[in-house]
């Protein structure tokens, strides 16, 4: 039988506010346990939540970015359950009236034809604001559990997609696109190691052509794109196997173990909580004024999809280049900043250097683009020298290497290291004459019809100029000389 | 000395006839003498009180005294007060020393008013007789075999007995007004949102409101001036201009239109209470007021709606008492679930558990629409009834409670009878309106009777005016029990 996979993702994005969603405590990561938990966060008797407007503003921003409906009145509700890292015994979340409903994100998925991609639209169900829980620490306490409430009350925007994805690859493409978007608009720092972007995947399979969905299982808390892909792939194989062996899939929540590459059951629907949601009487319904929404809209940066289209249209870049340059806002900004200095005519050259040498060096040194030792001005300077013929590609790489390791401006490096391409025909001719005089055998072989001998002569000239001669010019002049 | 009003004490301090230390020592002496019989206080800490008093005297000496600086006050043990044991009447918090001040407490501190102690109350404010307190029942100073009402029973009893000139209370379904009535004092529940709930341990968040309990309406006005005000830490606190709640006290009542709800004067109201309230109505007519019959057709459903909404919110509000971070934790437990179950089973009393169970039930999947949503609809209808009534009148008058103080133990085993103690007060909380109780007579057994005034939103100053004019013309409020 042919099976079809159906995937929907729920992504918890931690918002970039400095303080918590309902208290003034800091959200900074990595502090001493419980040093960033104030009386509201530890739920002392009598304390009350006060909504952080910054969190609402970020949710508005996200809603605008995905073309969603913003609920002008949205409501915080209590989700009741007991757990030691949930100090109030309920989580303040949104249930019936979330702040964001609908919207969509376009993803690029590989098409049937190799090397091609096609655009697919993933619809979003909703995005709602909520507070994070604390952490239970099971190590270091010898049979006891430690509770760290620093994370309790950290603002989250939970983004729920429709079950629109049909493979692990599509799920990863969606997760990446979402990651790009939320970091692009600055609502989330996207740090997956620190848990700022956590993915739950709802996975089911059904016979190809069947309309109804199969029974889904939810894989919780995937904190890398690689694990997301591995977990879904495993889960899909497991579910198909189960069904083919005559078993039924039971709705359940599962965990992915990266060590074994397998998913394992956490709980079934039978032991699911009744969360007893009801509107939180401590918080008034949130009202979004039109003015506020318009202010947020006005401050919105150009979004990756728009920028991608613009790069293709205005600079003639390929879809591949445009997608690569807009995969991260800092990269796109680096590109446009460099272009402003290097001239739009050099767009392709700048794109090549950014996605080639610069990206490779960043990867090698495990640096983000923000930490690159080369800035847009330096790269623009380098590109200009390539464009005007001062540097060959080979020499440019040498200059780049110096800039990367030692710093400095390209012109100064070219000067100091004598890396300027030799384009003075008089000087090149003089060297050619010397090479021809010193290699009569090669000259003879060339005249006898051996093309290889010509290349040997070019090599000699380049060697004599320490690689600085303009190779095109050498070819030209040598041909003339030999013909003469 | 100890039967003075706040106003009189403020005058004594201002004229230099007494110091705050002397006043506090006097009250502390009476507490030491009589609290063992009344049990109005859970915590008394003379050192702290006298330190407050000395600070108040120093403020006055430096010329920085406010109108009430140095006047002591007792606080219901539901208000978190830094350094004070704050129990909420529960074993669950019997060991909880608050590390911070409730907004109300910091307001009184800023006014320079020493804390006389923390008053006894029904556990987590759930009760109408003060019998659910982990720290034992409070006795009514008029007859110590009887209850003082609840849940602010300790506050009402200590004022009635002259152990404190005034006290704070909280009112979720009548918890200021009903004990004020049963103890013969004056108590006011403000419009929801006028007094910050920050630091006031939550029972039912959408209904809870703090307010003053004192000997007179004039004192309540002075105290409300201190308590009221916007607090950004409470999202339901209302951002309004500061007002002087005593500004209309002297206004004559000519032209006042008093609404008398048909439903409050039906078969349930009998005997001495009915007579006393009727007499009060006559008194108001003498003072120039007119009366008009109004109707609150949905008020009969208020107790039912209340016993869905209040337990629902309480079941969630009380989830934080889990034995993990503070408060009671069972000494012996196996796993986490065992710890939760035992800590909560041992830490909460029967009435609290009953309400948590009711609240959990009405919020459960499949029951939510039938109970909680319906109750919220009723709540809107009840508020509409009042809005309709206020088209015809300025203030509504009726009884505060169906009976005078009942005997200890009399209703303890009959929760429904107990719940009906608040039949006249609950609708006010559901609508979020201000309400107050003031003495209007005594029954044949010498027990005080209270009448209730209900104002439109933010009509506290008008209600206090009405009550004050009544108290100028009568002396029910000035009578005190023999201890």
HADDOCK unambig.tbl for C-alpha pairs under 7 A between the chains (distance, minus, plus):
assign (segid A and resid 43 and name CA) (segid B and resid 320 and name CA) 6.76 0.50 0.50
assign (segid A and resid 45 and name CA) (segid B and resid 199 and name CA) 6.99 0.50 0.50
assign (segid A and resid 45 and name CA) (segid B and resid 201 and name CA) 5.41 0.50 0.50
assign (segid A and resid 46 and name CA) (segid B and resid 198 and name CA) 5.91 0.50 0.50
assign (segid A and resid 46 and name CA) (segid B and resid 199 and name CA) 3.95 0.50 0.50
assign (segid A and resid 46 and name CA) (segid B and resid 200 and name CA) 4.77 0.50 0.50
assign (segid A and resid 46 and name CA) (segid B and resid 201 and name CA) 3.97 0.50 0.50
assign (segid A and resid 46 and name CA) (segid B and resid 202 and name CA) 5.87 0.50 0.50
assign (segid A and resid 47 and name CA) (segid B and resid 198 and name CA) 5.66 0.50 0.50
assign (segid A and resid 47 and name CA) (segid B and resid 199 and name CA) 5.44 0.50 0.50
assign (segid A and resid 48 and name CA) (segid B and resid 198 and name CA) 6.13 0.50 0.50
assign (segid A and resid 48 and name CA) (segid B and resid 233 and name CA) 6.69 0.50 0.50
assign (segid A and resid 48 and name CA) (segid B and resid 234 and name CA) 6.09 0.50 0.50
assign (segid A and resid 50 and name CA) (segid B and resid 233 and name CA) 6.18 0.50 0.50
assign (segid A and resid 50 and name CA) (segid B and resid 234 and name CA) 6.82 0.50 0.50
assign (segid A and resid 50 and name CA) (segid B and resid 235 and name CA) 5.85 0.50 0.50
assign (segid A and resid 80 and name CA) (segid B and resid 316 and name CA) 6.82 0.50 0.50
assign (segid A and resid 84 and name CA) (segid B and resid 324 and name CA) 6.48 0.50 0.50
assign (segid A and resid 87 and name CA) (segid B and resid 320 and name CA) 6.06 0.50 0.50
assign (segid A and resid 88 and name CA) (segid B and resid 319 and name CA) 6.20 0.50 0.50
assign (segid A and resid 88 and name CA) (segid B and resid 320 and name CA) 4.34 0.50 0.50
assign (segid A and resid 89 and name CA) (segid B and resid 319 and name CA) 4.77 0.50 0.50
assign (segid A and resid 89 and name CA) (segid B and resid 320 and name CA) 5.14 0.50 0.50
assign (segid A and resid 274 and name CA) (segid B and resid 364 and name CA) 6.74 0.50 0.50
assign (segid A and resid 274 and name CA) (segid B and resid 365 and name CA) 6.52 0.50 0.50
assign (segid A and resid 276 and name CA) (segid B and resid 363 and name CA) 5.15 0.50 0.50
assign (segid A and resid 276 and name CA) (segid B and resid 364 and name CA) 5.27 0.50 0.50
assign (segid A and resid 276 and name CA) (segid B and resid 365 and name CA) 6.53 0.50 0.50
assign (segid A and resid 281 and name CA) (segid B and resid 205 and name CA) 5.80 0.50 0.50
assign (segid A and resid 281 and name CA) (segid B and resid 206 and name CA) 5.44 0.50 0.50
assign (segid A and resid 282 and name CA) (segid B and resid 205 and name CA) 6.25 0.50 0.50
assign (segid A and resid 282 and name CA) (segid B and resid 235 and name CA) 6.57 0.50 0.50
assign (segid A and resid 282 and name CA) (segid B and resid 236 and name CA) 6.61 0.50 0.50
assign (segid A and resid 283 and name CA) (segid B and resid 235 and name CA) 5.82 0.50 0.50
assign (segid A and resid 283 and name CA) (segid B and resid 236 and name CA) 6.81 0.50 0.50
assign (segid A and resid 284 and name CA) (segid B and resid 235 and name CA) 6.83 0.50 0.50
assign (segid A and resid 284 and name CA) (segid B and resid 236 and name CA) 6.81 0.50 0.50
